[in-house]
Amino acid sequence: MSREIPEYVSGHNLLAGKSVLITAAAGAGIGFAAAKRAVEEGARALIISDVHEGRLKQAQDTLTALPGGCQVSSQLCNVTNEEQVCALVDYAETQMSGVDVLINNAGLGGSSRLTEMSDEEWSRVLDITLTGTMRMSRAMLRYMQARGAGVIINNASVLGWRAQEEQCHYAAAKAGVMALTRCSAMEAADYGVRINAVSPSIAMHDFLRKTSSPELLEKLASTEAFGRAAEVWEVANVMMFLASDYSSYMTGEVISVSSQRA
């Protein structure tokens, strides 16, 4: 079992000439990693969104400083708010002269036993993680279907397939994201739009370290075949493949980004 982290993979222009919109892309998680990879893969324009104004501006500045000349913009958006969702999509369409790729990364986790879980706690996780993905996809599809082209990538989780204590709300939401991906992909295919999802197991980043105990993270990582958690950029790499023309015949698929033993 190897715990060695592989070398960071350099860009190969997979997204040359494409425009990308990513939700929940501030901070150090999968969303920001995907944004960074999009710039490195030659995207012509990128818009990131989040609910944290300070971190969003910092992320935009960091991405703008990367080589490649990608036009980077940002806009606040809470995916539980339909008005803000539509405003973000309208802005992105105008700012980038059309969105080629949408990455739905916004989600909310937490730990709670079902018998102790309030309706409010359940609803908040479902509203952000599942319904937020639906809202963004619905707004974006209206544009993409009219153009007859586009790609949507959703961020699911292996918990949509596998059981874990204290994760009823999150697992239910992510299973819903998987079902939403499959069903919406069948509707969008008639218009030349592809919709797929990634399903990470455990990807290590600062927010996860703050919200989970070291003991739990070590336990989860130890069940992985490589004996370690994924790096966020390893998940983002698969998103870039799905966003690129290399996956032109793939739709309605949920790709496991996991080395977890069954």
Backbone torsions as a table, in degrees:
resi	resn	phi	psi	omega
1	MET	NA	126.6	-178.4
2	SER	-109.6	132.1	176.7
3	ARG	-101.9	6.8	-177.2
4	GLU	-69.8	133.8	176.8
5	ILE	-85.5	129.1	-178.9
6	PRO	-68.3	163.9	178.0
7	GLU	-67.9	144.2	178.0
8	TYR	-60.0	134.5	-176.0
9	VAL	-87.9	129.3	179.4
10	SER	-73.6	159.6	-178.8
11	GLY	-69.6	152.3	179.8
12	HIS	-128.9	24.3	177.3
13	ASN	61.2	33.2	-179.3
14	LEU	-65.0	-27.1	-177.3
15	LEU	-113.2	25.2	-178.6
16	ALA	-53.5	125.5	176.6
17	GLY	81.9	1.6	-176.8
18	LYS	-99.2	155.7	175.6
19	SER	-110.2	143.8	-170.6
20	VAL	-134.5	136.4	174.1
21	LEU	-121.0	129.3	-176.3
22	ILE	-130.7	130.1	175.8
23	THR	-91.6	156.0	178.9
24	ALA	51.1	52.4	-173.1
25	ALA	-107.0	7.0	175.0
26	ALA	-87.7	161.1	178.6
27	GLY	90.0	-149.0	-172.5
28	ALA	-125.7	21.3	-176.8
29	GLY	-91.2	-161.1	-177.5
30	ILE	-62.9	-36.6	-179.0
31	GLY	-61.1	-46.5	178.4
32	PHE	-67.6	-39.0	177.7
33	ALA	-60.1	-39.7	177.8
34	ALA	-66.6	-39.1	178.1
35	ALA	-62.9	-44.5	179.0
36	LYS	-62.6	-43.2	178.9
37	ARG	-64.2	-38.1	179.6
38	ALA	-60.6	-42.1	176.7
39	VAL	-63.2	-45.8	-178.5
40	GLU	-66.8	-23.6	179.2
41	GLU	-92.2	12.4	169.9
42	GLY	89.4	16.0	177.8
43	ALA	-56.7	140.4	-179.7
44	ARG	-79.4	-28.9	-178.2
45	ALA	-151.6	147.8	-177.5
46	LEU	-143.9	134.7	171.5
47	ILE	-124.6	127.6	176.9
48	ILE	-111.4	148.3	178.0
49	SER	-134.1	159.5	179.1
50	ASP	-171.2	175.7	176.2
51	VAL	-99.8	-6.9	-177.2
52	HIS	-102.4	103.6	-172.3
53	GLU	-61.1	-47.7	-177.6
54	GLY	-63.1	-48.8	-179.6
55	ARG	-66.1	-32.4	179.3
56	LEU	-65.8	-44.4	178.8
57	LYS	-64.2	-41.6	178.7
58	GLN	-62.3	-41.8	178.8
59	ALA	-64.1	-42.3	178.5
60	GLN	-60.7	-44.4	179.6
61	ASP	-61.7	-42.1	-179.8
62	THR	-64.0	-43.6	-178.8
63	LEU	-69.1	-37.5	179.1
64	THR	-63.1	-31.5	-177.9
65	ALA	-76.3	-11.5	179.7
66	LEU	-70.4	147.8	176.9
67	PRO	-67.9	157.4	175.8
68	GLY	122.6	-17.9	174.9
69	GLY	75.1	20.5	177.9
70	CYS	-68.8	135.4	176.5
71	GLN	-79.8	113.2	-175.4
72	VAL	-111.7	127.6	177.1
73	SER	-131.0	168.7	178.5
74	SER	-145.8	157.2	175.4
75	GLN	-154.5	136.4	176.1
76	LEU	-64.8	141.2	176.0
77	CYS	-160.8	128.9	171.2
78	ASN	-102.7	115.8	-172.3
79	VAL	-70.9	-5.0	173.9
80	THR	-85.4	-5.3	-176.5
81	ASN	-109.8	109.7	-176.3
82	GLU	-59.6	-38.4	180.0
83	GLU	-63.8	-42.9	178.9
84	GLN	-68.3	-37.4	177.8
85	VAL	-61.0	-48.9	-179.7
86	CYS	-64.9	-37.0	178.8
87	ALA	-65.1	-40.1	178.6
88	LEU	-63.8	-47.1	-178.4
89	VAL	-65.4	-42.3	177.7
90	ASP	-61.4	-43.7	179.2
91	TYR	-62.1	-45.8	-179.0
92	ALA	-63.1	-41.4	178.8
93	GLU	-61.2	-42.4	-179.3
94	THR	-72.5	-47.2	-174.8
95	GLN	-64.2	-37.3	-174.9
96	MET	-108.1	11.5	-178.3
97	SER	52.9	44.0	179.8
98	GLY	107.7	138.0	178.9
99	VAL	-99.5	122.5	178.0
100	ASP	-85.5	-36.0	-173.8
101	VAL	-135.1	128.6	171.1
102	LEU	-113.7	128.0	173.9
103	ILE	-112.3	112.1	178.3
104	ASN	-87.2	100.5	-175.5
105	ASN	-110.0	-14.5	-174.6
106	ALA	-63.4	133.0	178.3
107	GLY	-166.4	161.4	179.7
108	LEU	-136.7	131.7	178.2
109	GLY	-108.7	-151.7	-177.8
110	GLY	139.8	165.8	-179.6
111	SER	-127.1	127.2	179.2
112	SER	-164.5	135.3	175.4
113	ARG	-71.4	145.2	-175.0
114	LEU	-57.4	-39.2	-178.0
115	THR	-69.3	-15.1	-179.9
116	GLU	-110.1	2.3	-175.0
117	MET	-85.5	129.7	177.8
118	SER	-83.5	160.4	174.1
119	ASP	-58.1	-38.9	-178.4
120	GLU	-64.0	-43.0	179.3
121	GLU	-63.6	-46.5	177.4
122	TRP	-58.5	-49.8	-174.5
123	SER	-65.4	-37.4	-178.7
124	ARG	-65.1	-44.1	178.3
125	VAL	-63.4	-43.9	179.5
126	LEU	-66.5	-38.8	-176.1
127	ASP	-66.6	-42.8	-179.5
128	ILE	-75.6	-49.9	-169.3
129	THR	-76.3	-45.4	-177.8
130	LEU	-97.8	-55.8	-176.5
131	THR	-67.4	-33.6	176.0
132	GLY	-61.9	-40.4	176.2
133	THR	-64.0	-40.8	177.2
134	MET	-63.0	-45.4	-178.6
135	ARG	-60.0	-46.4	-179.9
136	MET	-64.2	-43.4	-179.4
137	SER	-64.3	-43.5	-179.2
138	ARG	-60.2	-46.6	-179.2
139	ALA	-65.9	-39.9	-177.0
140	MET	-73.6	-36.1	-178.4
141	LEU	-63.5	-30.2	179.4
142	ARG	-60.6	-34.5	176.8
143	TYR	-81.3	-48.7	-175.3
144	MET	-62.8	-41.7	-179.5
145	GLN	-65.9	-35.6	177.9
146	ALA	-64.9	-33.0	178.8
147	ARG	-82.9	-22.4	-177.4
148	GLY	79.1	25.4	-179.6
149	ALA	-163.3	155.5	176.3
150	GLY	146.0	161.8	-179.8
151	VAL	-135.0	134.6	173.6
152	ILE	-121.9	133.4	179.0
153	ILE	-123.9	124.0	179.4
154	ASN	-103.8	147.8	177.5
155	ASN	-100.5	107.6	178.6
156	ALA	-99.3	-146.0	179.6
157	SER	-166.4	151.0	175.5
158	VAL	-62.9	-17.6	177.1
159	LEU	-68.7	-12.3	170.7
160	GLY	-69.6	-17.8	177.4
161	TRP	-110.1	-36.3	-169.0
162	ARG	-111.4	155.4	-175.9
163	ALA	-93.0	142.7	174.1
164	GLN	-150.4	136.6	-179.8
165	GLU	-61.1	147.5	175.1
166	GLU	66.6	20.3	-177.7
167	GLN	-126.2	25.9	-177.2
168	CYS	-58.5	-45.1	-177.4
169	HIS	-68.1	-47.1	-178.0
170	TYR	-67.4	-43.4	179.8
171	ALA	-64.0	-40.7	178.2
172	ALA	-63.4	-41.0	179.3
173	ALA	-64.5	-43.9	-177.9
174	LYS	-72.3	-33.3	172.5
175	ALA	-63.2	-37.1	175.8
176	GLY	-64.4	-38.5	176.6
177	VAL	-61.7	-39.6	177.8
178	MET	-63.0	-45.8	179.8
179	ALA	-66.2	-40.2	176.8
180	LEU	-60.3	-42.0	178.8
181	THR	-58.7	-49.6	-176.5
182	ARG	-64.8	-45.6	-175.5
183	CYS	-72.8	-43.5	179.7
184	SER	-66.2	-31.5	178.5
185	ALA	-63.0	-37.1	179.0
186	MET	-67.0	-36.1	177.7
187	GLU	-71.2	-40.6	-175.0
188	ALA	-76.2	-22.3	-177.0
189	ALA	-59.7	-32.9	179.0
190	ASP	-61.9	-19.4	-177.1
191	TYR	-110.1	10.2	178.0
192	GLY	78.7	17.6	-179.8
193	VAL	-104.4	134.9	-180.0
194	ARG	-105.4	140.1	177.4
195	ILE	-134.4	121.0	178.4
196	ASN	-135.6	174.5	179.5
197	ALA	-140.9	153.9	168.7
198	VAL	-105.2	151.9	-178.3
199	SER	-131.5	86.0	-179.7
200	PRO	-74.1	155.4	170.7
201	SER	-91.6	-81.0	177.2
202	ILE	-130.2	120.5	177.5
203	ALA	-118.5	123.8	-171.6
204	MET	-82.7	129.5	173.2
205	HIS	-155.6	170.7	-171.1
206	ASP	-60.2	-41.0	-177.4
207	PHE	-64.3	-38.6	178.3
208	LEU	-64.3	-39.3	178.7
209	ARG	-64.3	-33.4	-179.2
210	LYS	-75.1	-29.4	-173.3
211	THR	-102.4	-5.4	-179.1
212	SER	-130.9	148.4	-179.5
213	SER	-73.1	150.1	176.9
214	PRO	-57.7	-33.9	-179.6
215	GLU	-65.0	-43.5	179.3
216	LEU	-66.1	-43.6	-179.4
217	LEU	-63.3	-39.4	177.9
218	GLU	-66.5	-39.6	178.3
219	LYS	-62.5	-45.7	-179.4
220	LEU	-66.3	-42.6	-179.2
221	ALA	-65.5	-33.4	-176.7
222	SER	-68.2	-20.4	178.7
223	THR	-83.1	-9.7	178.3
224	GLU	-75.2	147.4	-177.6
225	ALA	-60.4	-33.0	179.4
226	PHE	-89.3	0.0	177.2
227	GLY	70.7	21.4	-179.4
228	ARG	-152.4	161.5	171.6
229	ALA	-75.5	159.0	174.1
230	ALA	-71.8	150.7	166.2
231	GLU	-78.8	147.4	-177.5
232	VAL	-60.2	-31.8	-179.5
233	TRP	-71.6	-21.1	176.3
234	GLU	-70.3	-34.6	173.8
235	VAL	-70.3	-43.2	-179.7
236	ALA	-61.3	-33.3	178.6
237	ASN	-58.8	-41.1	-179.7
238	VAL	-69.6	-36.2	174.3
239	MET	-60.0	-40.6	-179.9
240	MET	-64.9	-39.2	175.6
241	PHE	-60.1	-46.5	-179.3
242	LEU	-66.4	-29.8	179.1
243	ALA	-77.4	-20.7	-173.4
244	SER	-88.0	170.5	178.3
245	ASP	-72.9	-9.1	176.4
246	TYR	-66.5	-20.0	179.8
247	SER	-108.8	32.8	-171.9
248	SER	-62.7	-20.4	-179.3
249	TYR	-106.3	17.5	-179.5
250	MET	-110.3	126.3	171.9
251	THR	-154.8	148.0	-178.5
252	GLY	74.4	15.9	-177.2
253	GLU	-100.1	148.4	172.6
254	VAL	-117.8	111.6	-174.3
255	ILE	-95.4	119.4	178.7
256	SER	-74.2	120.4	175.1
257	VAL	-104.8	76.1	-169.4
258	SER	-156.9	146.6	171.4
259	SER	-114.8	19.7	-173.6
260	GLN	-66.3	137.6	176.4
261	ARG	-73.2	144.7	-179.1
262	ALA	-67.8	NA	NA
